[in-house]
Every structure is written in C-alpha cells, then in structure tokens.
Amino acid sequence: MSHPPDLFLAIAPLTAAQDYPAPALYTVATPIGNLADITLRALHVLQLADTVACEDTRHGAALLRAYGLHKPLLALHQHNEHEATALVRQRLQAGQRVAYVSDAGTPGISDPGARLCATALHEGWRVVPIPGPSSVTALLGACGALAQDAGFVFVGFLPTKAAARAQAIEALAHDTRGGVILEAPHRMAALAEALQPLGSRPISVGRELTKRFETLATMPCQDLATWLAQSQPSRGEWVLALHAMPAGEAPAAAAWPPQATRLMDALHNQLGPSDVARVVAQVYEVPRAQAYDAVRQRRARD
C-alpha cells in the first residue's frame, strides 16, 4: 500500500490545530495488525520526523514503506535502550524531530520506550504523544469485561517462572477489578493452566486482533486450557481480559478442611509450593488460589 503525495496535503489542514515543535520526541502509536488503523496525526508526524527510532528497524522500514514514507532509522529496543537513548539525545540537541515507534501499539506499554521518554523529560525535552491503536482497549471495549464503574488493572506479561506466576494470579483472584494480561503464543498453554484456580470467573481472549483471522472469545477461566487446545495456533501476542467481579461480590473463600492442612504438611518437604497447592486443591476441592495462600502461610512460619 502506497499513498499518493496529495494524501499528506489533505492531512495537513486537519492537523493544524496543534503545533509540532522541533526539537521534540514524538511517541507514535502504530497499528497492532491492520495497516489501515494508522491515525492521520501519526502519518503527519512520521512525515515531519527527521529520524524515526524503531524497536525493530526492519519492521519500521516496512511500516513506513506501506505509507509511502522513507526516513533515516535508528534502532532502539530493550537490549540497547540505554545506548540508543544517547543517540536520540544527540539528534534532539541538533534540533531534530525524533519519532519513536515500537513494533505495534503504543511505545512504553509492555514495549521499549519508557526509559527513552523518562530521560527526555528529565533533560527538559518536549515529549509529544501521538495516540492510536491498542490491543488493551480494543479487547476491553468489545468483550464487556468491565462494568461502567469497575476499573481494571493492567497486568501486562506475567512472570515466566511458575511460582511467581502463580503468586501474581493469586493476587488477581483477590482483586475485584478486571485485569488485562498479555502473553506470547508459546506460553499460552502454561498461562491457561495457571489460571485454572480462578474457576468460573469469566475471561475474554483476543487473538490476531484487527487481522483477517481475528478471534474473540469469553469463557470461565477453568475452561481456557480446553478451549486453547482446540483452537488454531497463533503467531502473534494474545491479550486476555479477566472480568471484573459484579458490584458487591467479593472473592469467596471455601471452607478449609482440617485434613487439607495435614496433607499440606505431609507434602511440605516433598514438593514445591505450587505443586502442593495443586494436589491439595484437587483432593479436597478447594480453590487453588486459597490452597496456594495456605501453603505460603505455612512455609512463612518455618
């Protein structure tokens, strides 16, 4: 897709209500999949930019070509953000407009860019946000996960280690707000298994959002693993929305059987906390989050 030059002439009057100063750093949100989702202001800023810093210069170059743009590129990703920020600083000192784009969505939201913006602001440079597509708001707006006054917590990517991930999910189980989780496709099976303790609480999943094979589905957390095993594989990241609890409803704690404590003590030196919680939850049919909490309290007393 290559846009004719007169498209940018048509965009210019629509963007005239705001100044686009130089030097300045512009954080530009880009499509999460569908190239048609680029905003007119994003195109305007990318055309004005003297340098475009990119999470991946190959991806950034392809993105610019899609809109008929060609700009000097600078790589700035999670492994070089400190060094690349110094290069951006040099360009700002030279009076340039520098646009920063991550691979998809808004820079600094589970993507590189936060350190760059913090440094620029600390040193007194102007930082101009150019908002746009977001997998978070796309899913939340379409799945009905939030009551009007519920609010939500942005979790992002959960820890990859099982124990830390289980602890994070336990915290979500005791939070009445909705929660948004991001996950890579190769870790979705482990995440679905870890969410089992949340039982019947609804969760919505978004896969390939804005793309040809877009999928949105809602189900109880306890059914996610089965649904995932029956679904088609996905190359892109997933976004999940844990539904908020209805107003006035609090996480219910099941009655704790005394026998569960004895089993927990018997397994104390044999298995890790997550495995002990899983066994106790299965044998005595108590929520896994509750069992995990009991295991942690037991170990804290040692």
ChimeraX attribute file (.defattr): number of C-alpha atoms within 10 A of each C-alpha:
attribute: neighborCount
match mode: 1-to-1
recipient: residues
	/A:1	10
	/A:2	10
	/A:3	12
	/A:4	10
	/A:5	11
	/A:6	9
	/A:7	13
	/A:8	14
	/A:9	11
	/A:10	11
	/A:11	14
	/A:12	15
	/A:13	9
	/A:14	12
	/A:15	14
	/A:16	10
	/A:17	8
	/A:18	8
	/A:19	8
	/A:20	16
	/A:21	14
	/A:22	17
	/A:23	18
	/A:24	23
	/A:25	29
	/A:26	25
	/A:27	25
	/A:28	26
	/A:29	23
	/A:30	28
	/A:31	21
	/A:32	22
	/A:33	19
	/A:34	14
	/A:35	15
	/A:36	11
	/A:37	13
	/A:38	19
	/A:39	17
	/A:40	18
	/A:41	19
	/A:42	20
	/A:43	21
	/A:44	18
	/A:45	20
	/A:46	24
	/A:47	19
	/A:48	17
	/A:49	22
	/A:50	19
	/A:51	22
	/A:52	29
	/A:53	28
	/A:54	23
	/A:55	24
	/A:56	16
	/A:57	20
	/A:58	12
	/A:59	15
	/A:60	24
	/A:61	17
	/A:62	13
	/A:63	19
	/A:64	17
	/A:65	15
	/A:66	15
	/A:67	20
	/A:68	14
	/A:69	16
	/A:70	16
	/A:71	17
	/A:72	11
	/A:73	19
	/A:74	20
	/A:75	18
	/A:76	26
	/A:77	21
	/A:78	12
	/A:79	10
	/A:80	12
	/A:81	18
	/A:82	14
	/A:83	11
	/A:84	18
	/A:85	21
	/A:86	14
	/A:87	16
	/A:88	24
	/A:89	20
	/A:90	12
	/A:91	18
	/A:92	21
	/A:93	12
	/A:94	11
	/A:95	14
	/A:96	20
	/A:97	24
	/A:98	26
	/A:99	28
	/A:100	31
	/A:101	28
	/A:102	27
	/A:103	22
	/A:104	19
	/A:105	23
	/A:106	26
	/A:107	24
	/A:108	15
	/A:109	14
	/A:110	15
	/A:111	16
	/A:112	23
	/A:113	25
	/A:114	14
	/A:115	14
	/A:116	24
	/A:117	22
	/A:118	12
	/A:119	16
	/A:120	20
	/A:121	13
	/A:122	10
	/A:123	10
	/A:124	9
	/A:125	18
	/A:126	18
	/A:127	19
	/A:128	16
	/A:129	16
	/A:130	18
	/A:131	17
	/A:132	18
	/A:133	20
	/A:134	17
	/A:135	25
	/A:136	19
	/A:137	10
	/A:138	14
	/A:139	21
	/A:140	23
	/A:141	11
	/A:142	11
	/A:143	17
	/A:144	14
	/A:145	25
	/A:146	20
	/A:147	15
	/A:148	7
	/A:149	8
	/A:150	15
	/A:151	13
	/A:152	20
	/A:153	16
	/A:154	14
	/A:155	17
	/A:156	16
	/A:157	14
	/A:158	17
	/A:159	13
	/A:160	13
	/A:161	8
	/A:162	15
	/A:163	16
	/A:164	13
	/A:165	19
	/A:166	23
	/A:167	19
	/A:168	15
	/A:169	22
	/A:170	21
	/A:171	12
	/A:172	19
	/A:173	25
	/A:174	15
	/A:175	16
	/A:176	21
	/A:177	21
	/A:178	22
	/A:179	23
	/A:180	24
	/A:181	18
	/A:182	21
	/A:183	17
	/A:184	14
	/A:185	15
	/A:186	13
	/A:187	12
	/A:188	18
	/A:189	14
	/A:190	13
	/A:191	22
	/A:192	18
	/A:193	15
	/A:194	24
	/A:195	25
	/A:196	21
	/A:197	24
	/A:198	23
	/A:199	16
	/A:200	12
	/A:201	17
	/A:202	19
	/A:203	25
	/A:204	23
	/A:205	23
	/A:206	24
	/A:207	23
	/A:208	20
	/A:209	22
	/A:210	19
	/A:211	12
	/A:212	9
	/A:213	11
	/A:214	11
	/A:215	13
	/A:216	16
	/A:217	13
	/A:218	19
	/A:219	14
	/A:220	17
	/A:221	21
	/A:222	20
	/A:223	18
	/A:224	25
	/A:225	18
	/A:226	12
	/A:227	13
	/A:228	14
	/A:229	11
	/A:230	9
	/A:231	9
	/A:232	9
	/A:233	11
	/A:234	14
	/A:235	10
	/A:236	15
	/A:237	18
	/A:238	19
	/A:239	24
	/A:240	24
	/A:241	27
	/A:242	27
	/A:243	25
	/A:244	23
	/A:245	20
	/A:246	12
	/A:247	11
	/A:248	6
	/A:249	9
	/A:250	12
	/A:251	11
	/A:252	10
	/A:253	11
	/A:254	11
	/A:255	9
	/A:256	15
	/A:257	11
	/A:258	8
	/A:259	12
	/A:260	20
	/A:261	16
	/A:262	12
	/A:263	15
	/A:264	20
	/A:265	15
	/A:266	12
	/A:267	17
	/A:268	15
	/A:269	10
	/A:270	10
	/A:271	13
	/A:272	12
	/A:273	22
	/A:274	22
	/A:275	16
	/A:276	22
	/A:277	26
	/A:278	18
	/A:279	18
	/A:280	24
	/A:281	19
	/A:282	12
	/A:283	11
	/A:284	14
	/A:285	14
	/A:286	20
	/A:287	24
	/A:288	26
	/A:289	28
	/A:290	23
	/A:291	29
	/A:292	24
	/A:293	17
	/A:294	18
	/A:295	22
	/A:296	15
	/A:297	11
	/A:298	15
	/A:299	11
	/A:300	8
	/A:301	6
	/A:302	5
